[in-house]
Amino acid sequence: MASRVDASALSVPLRDSERDLLKLFLSLPKPERLLRFADTARTAEMVGMSRRTIQSWIETGQIKAVRVGSKYQVLVDSVHGYLGDCNDGC
């Protein structure tokens, strides 16, 4: 049985953007979720960076991610957007 994450039950209050990202993550069927989101390890592998770099980008708001359980789930489009911005003069 699949469990659902209730944002109101989390100990740290979510900002509206994080709440919206969590709703998006939970609303997607698993195959689409795997295309649109990636954990920090997979994100690092996709862009050729370290996990710590990805975590730093999350912490500084450079890319969008939401914590689900003990892992961050990164919105892949936000990584592509950030890297595109960096190519234009980051």
C-alpha positions as CSV (number, residue, x, y, z in Angstrom):
1,M,0.0,0.0,0.0
2,A,1.4,3.4,-1.0
3,S,1.8,5.9,1.8
4,R,1.0,9.5,1.3
5,V,3.0,12.4,2.9
6,D,0.8,14.9,4.7
7,A,2.6,18.2,4.6
8,S,0.8,19.4,7.8
9,A,2.3,16.5,9.7
10,L,5.9,17.5,9.0
11,S,7.8,19.1,11.8
12,V,9.1,21.9,9.7
13,P,6.5,24.2,8.1
14,L,6.6,24.3,4.3
15,R,6.7,27.5,2.3
16,D,4.0,27.8,-0.3
17,S,6.5,26.9,-3.1
18,E,7.6,23.8,-1.2
19,R,4.0,22.8,-0.6
20,D,3.2,23.2,-4.3
21,L,6.2,21.2,-5.2
22,L,5.2,18.4,-2.8
23,K,1.7,18.4,-4.2
24,L,3.1,18.1,-7.7
25,F,5.5,15.3,-6.7
26,L,2.7,13.3,-5.0
27,S,0.2,13.9,-7.8
28,L,2.4,12.3,-10.5
29,P,2.2,8.7,-11.4
30,K,5.5,7.0,-10.6
31,P,6.8,6.7,-14.2
32,E,6.3,10.4,-14.8
33,R,7.6,11.3,-11.3
34,L,10.9,9.5,-12.2
35,L,11.2,11.7,-15.3
36,R,10.4,15.0,-13.5
37,F,12.2,14.5,-10.2
38,A,15.5,13.0,-9.1
39,D,17.2,12.6,-5.7
40,T,20.5,14.4,-5.1
41,A,22.6,11.4,-6.1
42,R,20.9,11.0,-9.5
43,T,20.8,14.7,-10.1
44,A,24.6,14.9,-9.4
45,E,25.2,12.0,-11.8
46,M,23.0,13.6,-14.5
47,V,24.9,16.9,-14.5
48,G,28.4,15.7,-13.6
49,M,28.6,17.4,-10.2
50,S,29.0,16.2,-6.7
51,R,26.0,15.5,-4.4
52,R,27.3,18.3,-2.1
53,T,27.1,20.7,-5.0
54,I,23.5,19.8,-5.6
55,Q,22.8,20.1,-1.9
56,S,24.4,23.5,-1.9
57,W,22.2,24.6,-4.9
58,I,19.1,23.4,-3.0
59,E,20.2,25.3,0.2
60,T,20.8,28.5,-1.7
61,G,17.6,28.3,-3.7
62,Q,19.4,27.9,-7.1
63,I,17.3,24.8,-7.9
64,K,13.9,23.6,-6.7
65,A,13.6,20.6,-4.4
66,V,11.4,19.2,-1.7
67,R,12.2,16.8,1.1
68,V,10.3,13.6,0.9
69,G,11.2,11.3,3.7
70,S,14.9,11.6,4.3
71,K,15.8,12.6,0.7
72,Y,15.4,15.7,-1.4
73,Q,13.6,15.3,-4.6
74,V,14.9,17.8,-7.2
75,L,12.8,19.2,-9.9
76,V,14.8,18.3,-13.0
77,D,13.5,21.2,-15.0
78,S,14.9,23.6,-12.4
79,V,18.4,22.1,-12.8
80,H,18.2,22.6,-16.6
81,G,17.0,26.1,-16.1
82,Y,19.8,26.9,-13.6
83,L,22.5,25.4,-15.8
84,G,21.1,27.3,-18.8
85,D,21.2,30.6,-16.8
86,C,24.8,29.7,-15.8
87,N,25.8,29.3,-19.4
88,D,24.5,32.8,-20.0
89,G,26.7,34.3,-17.2
90,C,26.3,32.7,-13.8
